[in-house]
């Protein structure tokens, strides 16, 4: 049990955070806060997994051990690169006389109460995820596929419903999220079903609220009570959002481990956050370094199909429409062209799906 907890901490917290230091090194220093670094690292991490897994799925039906080895190696490489680049940037800023440490912000009593309430609401959802585990009909495919990959080393070559061998499942070949669940199970030694229903949500639910927190920083700023109030409002929407089986709140609470839930709650909101950070309300100073946001947006285009094949057109439409509107508003066609470049991986996925 202790070994499994340590392994989970390393592969789901420590390594993604270190990877996030790489793109975070190319944004303004005052924005390099833990929530932004971790979200960037997680996005980078799933993009790496998608790049490694999809070719192996297509070429080698029994290549799960190859996926595990390659992914661990590549992740460790990028984690080391993140630490090196981040420290290099920090030393250079220090040499230039720029302040490296941020001043600690003092919170008023009212703000402390609001933030404690936010933490309590998020913790409540995490506890309910574990204690009131929900079982969905789609588990017969997604969870069983993760179990089969871990137990048989195959990649979409066995039908979860019957246990019979089959050819490559083209419909799900691009969506590698069940294989990621199997990877976590293999590395930690925890059963795949337990990972899906009792473990992964403990990381994904706070991660979703980290993304909302990052959006709130852009919309409200850190100096206002509006930010915790905004997060309380979002929490309430999720807790009482089970008004239909199709809402994003229902997916987060009852299908946390499924790729569709990650797409609706994590990927789409991350794209909105990145678009706001690049061309939104916080871009008053045109000379601010923003390369890290562009890198992350490009990586999320790579990793979007990790969750669901439908992300290929959903994310492309979201980025494309935002780029078109901003190009009209700012009267600069280069905005649309730059954002189109970040959609190249999505176009490649669509072409691959049609051709194969």
C-alpha positions, 0 to 999 in steps of 0.5 A: 500500500505504501509503495502504491501511494508513493508511485501514485504521488510520483507519476501523477503529481511529482513528474507532471509538476516537473514537466510543467516547469518546462512551458512555465519557464516561458511565461511571465515570472509572476504567473509561475504559480503551482496551479498553472505549473501543474495543469501545464505539466498534466496537459504535457503529460497526456500529450506525450502519452498520446504520441507514444501510445497511438503508433504502438496501438496501430503497429503492435497489438501486444505492445502495452509493455512497450508503451509503459517503458517508453512513456516512463522514459520520455516522462522522466526526460521531460521532467529533468528538462523542466527542472534544468530549464526552470532553474536556468531561467531563475538563475538568469533572472536573479543575475539580472536583478529581478526578484525571484521570490514572490511576496506573500499575500496577506488574507483577510478573515473573510477571505480565509473563510471563503477559501476554507469553504472552497476547499471543503466543497472540493474535499466533499466531492472527492469523498463522495467520489470514493464513498458513493462510487458510481457505476455506469454502463460504459464501464463495460467497455472503458474499465474492462479495456483498461483491465485487459491491457494490464492483464494481457498486454494487448491494445484494443485487440480483445472485445471487452464485451465478449473476450474474443480477439479482434482486429484493431478497434479503429473507433477507439484507437486514437482515444488512449485514456483506458490505456493510461488507466492500465498504465497507472495500474501496472506501475502502482500495482493497484487493480485497474478497476480500483484505479478507475473507481477509487483513485483517479478521481482524487487527482482529476477532481482537484485538477479541474478546479485548478483550471477554474482557479487559473481562469478566475485569476485572469477574470478577477485577479488574486486581490479580490474576494470574487475569486473564491466566490467564483469557485464556490459558485462553480462547486455548487453547479457541479454538486447540484448539476446532476439534472441530466445524464448529459451535463458536464457536472454529471460526467465529472461526478459519476464518470470521473475516470472516463475520457468523455468526462476529462474532455468535457471538464478538463480539456475544454476548460483548459483550452478556454483558460489558455485562450484567455491567457493568450488573447483574453482579458489579461493581455493588456501588455503586448510585450509579455512573454507568452510562449509557454501558453502557446506550447501548452495550447499546441500540446493540448491539441495533441492530447485532446484525442487522448480523451475522446475521438470527438475532441478532434472536431470539438477542440478545433471548432472552439479554437477556430471560432475564438481565433476568428472572433478575436481576429475580427475584434482586433482587426488582425488576421495573424491571430486566426493564423497562429491559432490555426497552427495549433490545430494541426495535430487535430487535423492530422488526427482527423485525417488519420481516422478517415484514412485508416 
